[in-house]
Every structure is written in C-alpha cells, then in structure tokens.
Amino acid sequence: MKTLIIEDKAYIRKGLLNLLALIDSQVEVIGECASVKNAVIVANACKPDLIFLDINLLDGTAFDFLEQTEHLAFKIIFITAYEEHALKALKIGAVDYILKPVDVEDLKVALQKVNSLPVAIQKQQIKTVKDVLGNEDSKLILSLHDSFQVIDLNELLYCESDKGYTTFYCSDNKKYMVSKTLKEFEERLTDANFIRPHQSFMVNLKFIDKYEKSGIIYLKNGKKIPVSSRKKEHFVRSFLNWNNN
C-alpha cells in the first residue's frame, strides 16, 4: 500500500517509519507531511492507499485536510495523543486509531482492521467523528498547539486577529490563540450572532454595552472595539436589529 504519514512531530514520524519497516513489508511510505497545506498537495499528487493522520497539525486539524481531499479514496488510521474529547469521538465513530507513543502491537491491529474496511464505510465513520466533535451549535472547538479547546460561544466576548493568528477572549478572562485567520471563523461566528465591525475583530452582540457614534463599541467588561468606516453602516443596522428583537 502506498502510504502517507501526516504528523507534525518529526520523532513520531520517524518512530512510525521504523515500526512499519519491521512489521509490514506491504506498506510503502511515499511521503511525510507536517501541515494541512502540504498534506493536501502530496495526497492529491500521489493518491495514497493509506494515510496515518495526526488530528492536530501545524496549520489546522485532520478534518481540515479531509475536507480538502474528500474525493480521494484512501484508508485512514488516526494518530492521537490521549486527549479525552477527541478520543471519545474516535471511539464513538469506531474509527481506527493509535495512541502516541505508537505501540507496535496497536499498530499491527490497526493495520489489520483498516485492510478489511471498505473506504465508503470508513468515510461514514469519519463523518460521525466530525459530528461528535462539533455537534453542538453553541460550541466551537479550537485546535491549539497541544490540545483541542472547547469554547462556549455564549461565553465568548470577542475575537481579535493579527498576522494570521486569532485570539479568542472569553467571559471568564481566559484567552486562546490559534494559527488561523479570523476569516476562517467568520461564517460560523456570524451564525452565532457575532458581527465583524473591523477587519481585526469579531464581537458577540450580546456583550455590547453601548456604541458611540464616533465609531467605538464598548463591551460589558469595558473593552473598546473600533468600528471601521467601511463597516459602520452594516454594524449599526445589525446592532439595532439585534436590540429590537
């Protein structure tokens, strides 16, 4: 099987390569990737039969990769550290996975299982996992450097974007930074009654205390958010509609 390893940690990739060489001569590793961007390019070009897929990658998640390669036919074995929320979803979806650090016996079992599973069935299993990870409209799952963080959108004050990173500020004074642009969250947040009054900000309408016509939003915690002249008319209309409903 032509096999691609998508994992952001080099030592995990190296260890997996060594184990595969020991236990299964039918597995031919054709590439290694650490990011969603590179993985999509390699997968589209090489059309692997099997992918070892880390859930948390340098620039996104396994599901970002799968959305961009959904028409390719390959088997998947997820690789994950023991992270309760993600692991629970994998178990519910009955998807093949191995825990880090990779154990040789677990690897053998996963290979045996994936070999006998039709691609169509596995795609349905993966859809189940994705639904479990994001099944609540009021929840947003952020892929941080070493974990997944569940955010309650009802408690999210605002988001601020800067140089390709977005920081989420919550009502409990916690904040979380992800390596994604605000644009990537805009549709999801808009559906949850957030508005984008400025290129660098999205604000939860429920936490707005007042709006000064000079172009300043005051949140209930005292934070000031600017409103750009280009977005001013749309913001005022949305703000007034929200408060009148």
Buried (B, 14 or more C-beta within 10 A) or exposed (E): BBBBBBBBBEEBBEBBBEBBEEEBEEBEBBBBBBBBBBBBBBBEEBBBBBBBBBBBBBBBBBBBBBEBBEEBEBBBBBBBBEBEEBBEBBEBBBBBBBBBEBEEEBBBEBBEBBEEBEBEEBBEBBEBBBEBBBEEEEBBBBBEEEBBBEBEBEBBBBBBBEEEEBBBBBBEEEEBBBEBBBEEBBEEBEEBBBBBBBEBBBBBBBBBEEBEEEBEBBBEEEBEBBBBEEBBEEBBEBBEEEEEE
